[in-house]
Amino acid sequence: MRYILAFIWRYKYFFLFLALEIASIALIINKSYYQQSVITNATDGFTGGIYNTWSDISSYFKLKKENERLANENARLWQKLTDSQLTTDTATRRVKDTLYGQQYTYTVAKVISNSTTLRNNYIMLNKGRRHGIVRDMAVFNPNGIVGTVVSVSDNFSWVMSMLNQHTKLSARINRLNQMGTIVWNGGSPAIGTLLDIPAHVKIKKGDTISTSGFSHIFPEGIMAGTVEKIYVESGDHFYTIDFRFSADLNSLQYVYVVKNLLREEEIDLSKNVVNE
């Protein structure tokens, strides 16, 4: 404190001059409308820039919360789609209020670990058993398919990515309604392969591919990608179709984990038919 007082006393005339200058400017502003408007415009520009910068910074830090809110809202809307519901209408149509029953539920999860450079890639999510996540649940984001849940703990889950040699998923070419199987043969994380499409079918580059709904895991109609290259291996009667994944699997943030509420019933019925 003693040093501060000594400093002020040493430069007392400077501080006196500064105080008089401030007082003079204040008097000029109060007495002159023109000077007041000049000073106001100058300070408004300065303070406005500060407020604008602060607003941008605040908005940036609010993005995480906003992304979570939008993801949850999208999940809620997905559950309202009739594609996520089971049609249980009868021939007589007497029970109109039970025309649709819920078949799929959607849980939002954040990606906290992801690999795309290995032969077998996996994704970790921040949701687990206590959030209702179990094995064999589908995972996708607003752009397309992502993978399948293969392991679950109380608070986390591992997803077998579409970029994995063990991934196989039933899909169809939308324009032709032709059924095939999606696999990943390695290489680019942006390119998948569709197999089992007969070579007589007229496929075009740019045709869209989506899930068929035949896997008991993925709902029907989830986007997979678009056809880029079509060829037939020597001696084969089926196309090998390279397509570009619609979801960027290298930049995942939030995903939807899908539960088929009727999966066990579907599987049990299939087993009964096979056993017969």
Contacts in CASP RR format, 6 or more apart in sequence:
PFRMAT RR
TARGET T0000
AUTHOR 0000-0000-0000
METHOD contacts of the structure
MODEL  1
MRYILAFIWRYKYFFLFLALEIASIALIINKSYYQQSVITNATDGFTGGI
YNTWSDISSYFKLKKENERLANENARLWQKLTDSQLTTDTATRRVKDTLY
GQQYTYTVAKVISNSTTLRNNYIMLNKGRRHGIVRDMAVFNPNGIVGTVV
SVSDNFSWVMSMLNQHTKLSARINRLNQMGTIVWNGGSPAIGTLLDIPAH
VKIKKGDTISTSGFSHIFPEGIMAGTVEKIYVESGDHFYTIDFRFSADLN
SLQYVYVVKNLLREEEIDLSKNVVNE
8 15 0 8 1.000
25 39 0 8 1.000
28 35 0 8 1.000
29 35 0 8 1.000
29 36 0 8 1.000
29 39 0 8 1.000
30 36 0 8 1.000
67 253 0 8 1.000
67 254 0 8 1.000
68 108 0 8 1.000
68 110 0 8 1.000
68 254 0 8 1.000
71 108 0 8 1.000
71 254 0 8 1.000
71 256 0 8 1.000
72 108 0 8 1.000
74 108 0 8 1.000
74 142 0 8 1.000
74 256 0 8 1.000
75 106 0 8 1.000
75 107 0 8 1.000
75 108 0 8 1.000
75 256 0 8 1.000
76 106 0 8 1.000
78 84 0 8 1.000
78 104 0 8 1.000
78 106 0 8 1.000
78 256 0 8 1.000
79 102 0 8 1.000
79 104 0 8 1.000
79 105 0 8 1.000
79 106 0 8 1.000
82 100 0 8 1.000
83 219 0 8 1.000
83 220 0 8 1.000
83 221 0 8 1.000
84 102 0 8 1.000
84 103 0 8 1.000
84 104 0 8 1.000
84 106 0 8 1.000
84 219 0 8 1.000
85 100 0 8 1.000
85 101 0 8 1.000
85 102 0 8 1.000
85 103 0 8 1.000
85 104 0 8 1.000
86 100 0 8 1.000
86 101 0 8 1.000
86 102 0 8 1.000
86 103 0 8 1.000
86 262 0 8 1.000
87 99 0 8 1.000
87 100 0 8 1.000
88 98 0 8 1.000
88 99 0 8 1.000
88 100 0 8 1.000
88 101 0 8 1.000
89 99 0 8 1.000
102 261 0 8 1.000
103 219 0 8 1.000
103 260 0 8 1.000
103 261 0 8 1.000
103 262 0 8 1.000
104 219 0 8 1.000
104 258 0 8 1.000
104 259 0 8 1.000
104 260 0 8 1.000
104 261 0 8 1.000
105 258 0 8 1.000
105 259 0 8 1.000
105 261 0 8 1.000
106 256 0 8 1.000
106 257 0 8 1.000
106 258 0 8 1.000
106 259 0 8 1.000
107 127 0 8 1.000
107 131 0 8 1.000
107 132 0 8 1.000
107 133 0 8 1.000
107 256 0 8 1.000
107 257 0 8 1.000
107 259 0 8 1.000
108 127 0 8 1.000
108 254 0 8 1.000
108 255 0 8 1.000
108 256 0 8 1.000
108 257 0 8 1.000
109 125 0 8 1.000
109 126 0 8 1.000
109 127 0 8 1.000
109 131 0 8 1.000
109 133 0 8 1.000
109 139 0 8 1.000
109 157 0 8 1.000
109 254 0 8 1.000
109 255 0 8 1.000
109 256 0 8 1.000
109 257 0 8 1.000
110 125 0 8 1.000
110 126 0 8 1.000
110 127 0 8 1.000
110 253 0 8 1.000
110 254 0 8 1.000
110 255 0 8 1.000
111 123 0 8 1.000
111 124 0 8 1.000
111 125 0 8 1.000
111 252 0 8 1.000
111 253 0 8 1.000
111 254 0 8 1.000
111 255 0 8 1.000
112 124 0 8 1.000
112 125 0 8 1.000
112 126 0 8 1.000
112 156 0 8 1.000
113 122 0 8 1.000
113 123 0 8 1.000
113 124 0 8 1.000
114 121 0 8 1.000
114 123 0 8 1.000
114 124 0 8 1.000
114 161 0 8 1.000
114 249 0 8 1.000
114 250 0 8 1.000
114 252 0 8 1.000
115 121 0 8 1.000
115 122 0 8 1.000
115 123 0 8 1.000
115 161 0 8 1.000
116 161 0 8 1.000
116 163 0 8 1.000
116 189 0 8 1.000
116 249 0 8 1.000
116 250 0 8 1.000
117 189 0 8 1.000
118 163 0 8 1.000
119 164 0 8 1.000
119 165 0 8 1.000
119 186 0 8 1.000
120 160 0 8 1.000
120 164 0 8 1.000
120 165 0 8 1.000
120 166 0 8 1.000
121 161 0 8 1.000
121 163 0 8 1.000
121 164 0 8 1.000
121 189 0 8 1.000
122 150 0 8 1.000
122 158 0 8 1.000
122 159 0 8 1.000
122 160 0 8 1.000
122 161 0 8 1.000
122 164 0 8 1.000
123 139 0 8 1.000
123 146 0 8 1.000
123 147 0 8 1.000
123 158 0 8 1.000
123 159 0 8 1.000
123 161 0 8 1.000
123 252 0 8 1.000
123 255 0 8 1.000
124 156 0 8 1.000
124 157 0 8 1.000
124 158 0 8 1.000
124 159 0 8 1.000
125 133 0 8 1.000
125 139 0 8 1.000
125 156 0 8 1.000
125 157 0 8 1.000
125 158 0 8 1.000
125 159 0 8 1.000
125 255 0 8 1.000
125 257 0 8 1.000
126 155 0 8 1.000
126 156 0 8 1.000
127 133 0 8 1.000
127 155 0 8 1.000
127 156 0 8 1.000
127 157 0 8 1.000
127 257 0 8 1.000
128 152 0 8 1.000
128 153 0 8 1.000
128 154 0 8 1.000
128 155 0 8 1.000
128 156 0 8 1.000
128 157 0 8 1.000
129 152 0 8 1.000
129 153 0 8 1.000
129 154 0 8 1.000
129 155 0 8 1.000
130 154 0 8 1.000
130 155 0 8 1.000
131 155 0 8 1.000
132 259 0 8 1.000
133 149 0 8 1.000
133 152 0 8 1.000
133 157 0 8 1.000
133 257 0 8 1.000
134 149 0 8 1.000
134 152 0 8 1.000
134 259 0 8 1.000
135 149 0 8 1.000
135 150 0 8 1.000
135 151 0 8 1.000
135 152 0 8 1.000
136 148 0 8 1.000
136 149 0 8 1.000
136 150 0 8 1.000
136 217 0 8 1.000
136 263 0 8 1.000
137 148 0 8 1.000
137 149 0 8 1.000
137 217 0 8 1.000
137 257 0 8 1.000
137 258 0 8 1.000
137 259 0 8 1.000
137 260 0 8 1.000
138 145 0 8 1.000
138 147 0 8 1.000
138 148 0 8 1.000
138 149 0 8 1.000
138 217 0 8 1.000
138 218 0 8 1.000
138 219 0 8 1.000
138 222 0 8 1.000
138 257 0 8 1.000
138 258 0 8 1.000
138 260 0 8 1.000
139 145 0 8 1.000
139 146 0 8 1.000
139 147 0 8 1.000
139 148 0 8 1.000
139 149 0 8 1.000
139 159 0 8 1.000
139 255 0 8 1.000
139 256 0 8 1.000
139 257 0 8 1.000
139 258 0 8 1.000
140 146 0 8 1.000
140 147 0 8 1.000
140 218 0 8 1.000
140 222 0 8 1.000
140 247 0 8 1.000
140 255 0 8 1.000
140 256 0 8 1.000
140 258 0 8 1.000
141 247 0 8 1.000
141 252 0 8 1.000
141 254 0 8 1.000
141 255 0 8 1.000
141 256 0 8 1.000
143 223 0 8 1.000
143 246 0 8 1.000
143 247 0 8 1.000
143 248 0 8 1.000
144 222 0 8 1.000
144 223 0 8 1.000
144 224 0 8 1.000
144 225 0 8 1.000
144 245 0 8 1.000
144 246 0 8 1.000
144 247 0 8 1.000
145 162 0 8 1.000
145 169 0 8 1.000
145 182 0 8 1.000
145 211 0 8 1.000
145 218 0 8 1.000
145 222 0 8 1.000
145 223 0 8 1.000
145 224 0 8 1.000
145 245 0 8 1.000
145 246 0 8 1.000
145 247 0 8 1.000
146 159 0 8 1.000
146 161 0 8 1.000
146 162 0 8 1.000
146 247 0 8 1.000
146 249 0 8 1.000
146 252 0 8 1.000
146 255 0 8 1.000
147 159 0 8 1.000
147 160 0 8 1.000
147 161 0 8 1.000
147 162 0 8 1.000
147 167 0 8 1.000
148 159 0 8 1.000
148 160 0 8 1.000
148 167 0 8 1.000
148 169 0 8 1.000
148 217 0 8 1.000
149 157 0 8 1.000
149 158 0 8 1.000
149 159 0 8 1.000
149 160 0 8 1.000
149 257 0 8 1.000
150 158 0 8 1.000
150 159 0 8 1.000
150 160 0 8 1.000
151 157 0 8 1.000
151 158 0 8 1.000
152 158 0 8 1.000
157 257 0 8 1.000
160 166 0 8 1.000
160 167 0 8 1.000
161 167 0 8 1.000
161 249 0 8 1.000
162 169 0 8 1.000
162 182 0 8 1.000
162 184 0 8 1.000
162 192 0 8 1.000
162 245 0 8 1.000
162 249 0 8 1.000
163 184 0 8 1.000
163 186 0 8 1.000
163 189 0 8 1.000
163 249 0 8 1.000
164 184 0 8 1.000
165 183 0 8 1.000
165 184 0 8 1.000
165 185 0 8 1.000
165 186 0 8 1.000
167 182 0 8 1.000
167 183 0 8 1.000
167 184 0 8 1.000
168 181 0 8 1.000
168 182 0 8 1.000
168 183 0 8 1.000
169 181 0 8 1.000
169 182 0 8 1.000
169 211 0 8 1.000
169 215 0 8 1.000
169 218 0 8 1.000
169 224 0 8 1.000
170 179 0 8 1.000
170 180 0 8 1.000
170 181 0 8 1.000
170 182 0 8 1.000
170 211 0 8 1.000
170 212 0 8 1.000
170 213 0 8 1.000
170 214 0 8 1.000
170 215 0 8 1.000
170 218 0 8 1.000
171 179 0 8 1.000
171 180 0 8 1.000
171 181 0 8 1.000
171 182 0 8 1.000
171 194 0 8 1.000
171 209 0 8 1.000
171 210 0 8 1.000
171 211 0 8 1.000
171 212 0 8 1.000
171 224 0 8 1.000
172 178 0 8 1.000
172 179 0 8 1.000
172 180 0 8 1.000
172 209 0 8 1.000
172 210 0 8 1.000
172 211 0 8 1.000
172 212 0 8 1.000
173 180 0 8 1.000
173 194 0 8 1.000
173 197 0 8 1.000
173 201 0 8 1.000
173 203 0 8 1.000
173 207 0 8 1.000
173 208 0 8 1.000
173 209 0 8 1.000
173 227 0 8 1.000
174 207 0 8 1.000
174 208 0 8 1.000
174 209 0 8 1.000
174 210 0 8 1.000
175 204 0 8 1.000
175 207 0 8 1.000
175 208 0 8 1.000
176 201 0 8 1.000
176 202 0 8 1.000
176 203 0 8 1.000
176 207 0 8 1.000
178 197 0 8 1.000
178 198 0 8 1.000
178 201 0 8 1.000
178 203 0 8 1.000
179 196 0 8 1.000
179 197 0 8 1.000
179 212 0 8 1.000
179 214 0 8 1.000
180 194 0 8 1.000
180 195 0 8 1.000
180 196 0 8 1.000
180 197 0 8 1.000
180 212 0 8 1.000
181 194 0 8 1.000
181 195 0 8 1.000
181 196 0 8 1.000
182 192 0 8 1.000
182 193 0 8 1.000
182 194 0 8 1.000
182 195 0 8 1.000
182 209 0 8 1.000
182 224 0 8 1.000
183 192 0 8 1.000
183 193 0 8 1.000
183 195 0 8 1.000
184 192 0 8 1.000
184 193 0 8 1.000
185 192 0 8 1.000
185 193 0 8 1.000
189 245 0 8 1.000
189 249 0 8 1.000
189 250 0 8 1.000
190 244 0 8 1.000
190 245 0 8 1.000
190 248 0 8 1.000
190 249 0 8 1.000
190 250 0 8 1.000
191 228 0 8 1.000
191 242 0 8 1.000
191 243 0 8 1.000
191 244 0 8 1.000
191 245 0 8 1.000
192 242 0 8 1.000
192 243 0 8 1.000
192 244 0 8 1.000
192 245 0 8 1.000
193 240 0 8 1.000
193 241 0 8 1.000
193 242 0 8 1.000
193 243 0 8 1.000
194 209 0 8 1.000
194 227 0 8 1.000
194 239 0 8 1.000
194 241 0 8 1.000
194 243 0 8 1.000
195 238 0 8 1.000
195 239 0 8 1.000
195 240 0 8 1.000
195 241 0 8 1.000
196 238 0 8 1.000
197 203 0 8 1.000
197 238 0 8 1.000
197 239 0 8 1.000
197 241 0 8 1.000
198 237 0 8 1.000
198 238 0 8 1.000
198 239 0 8 1.000
199 232 0 8 1.000
199 236 0 8 1.000
199 237 0 8 1.000
199 238 0 8 1.000
199 239 0 8 1.000
201 239 0 8 1.000
203 227 0 8 1.000
203 230 0 8 1.000
203 239 0 8 1.000
203 241 0 8 1.000
204 227 0 8 1.000
205 227 0 8 1.000
205 228 0 8 1.000
205 229 0 8 1.000
205 230 0 8 1.000
206 226 0 8 1.000
206 227 0 8 1.000
206 228 0 8 1.000
207 226 0 8 1.000
207 227 0 8 1.000
208 223 0 8 1.000
208 225 0 8 1.000
208 226 0 8 1.000
208 227 0 8 1.000
209 223 0 8 1.000
209 224 0 8 1.000
209 225 0 8 1.000
209 226 0 8 1.000
209 227 0 8 1.000
209 243 0 8 1.000
210 220 0 8 1.000
210 221 0 8 1.000
210 222 0 8 1.000
210 223 0 8 1.000
210 224 0 8 1.000
210 225 0 8 1.000
211 218 0 8 1.000
211 219 0 8 1.000
211 220 0 8 1.000
211 221 0 8 1.000
211 222 0 8 1.000
211 224 0 8 1.000
212 220 0 8 1.000
212 221 0 8 1.000
213 219 0 8 1.000
213 220 0 8 1.000
213 221 0 8 1.000
216 260 0 8 1.000
216 263 0 8 1.000
216 266 0 8 1.000
216 267 0 8 1.000
217 258 0 8 1.000
217 260 0 8 1.000
217 263 0 8 1.000
218 258 0 8 1.000
219 258 0 8 1.000
219 260 0 8 1.000
223 246 0 8 1.000
223 247 0 8 1.000
224 243 0 8 1.000
224 245 0 8 1.000
224 246 0 8 1.000
225 243 0 8 1.000
225 244 0 8 1.000
225 245 0 8 1.000
225 246 0 8 1.000
226 243 0 8 1.000
226 244 0 8 1.000
226 246 0 8 1.000
227 241 0 8 1.000
227 242 0 8 1.000
227 243 0 8 1.000
228 242 0 8 1.000
228 243 0 8 1.000
228 244 0 8 1.000
229 241 0 8 1.000
229 242 0 8 1.000
230 239 0 8 1.000
230 240 0 8 1.000
230 241 0 8 1.000
230 242 0 8 1.000
231 239 0 8 1.000
231 240 0 8 1.000
232 238 0 8 1.000
232 239 0 8 1.000
232 240 0 8 1.000
233 240 0 8 1.000
260 266 0 8 1.000
END
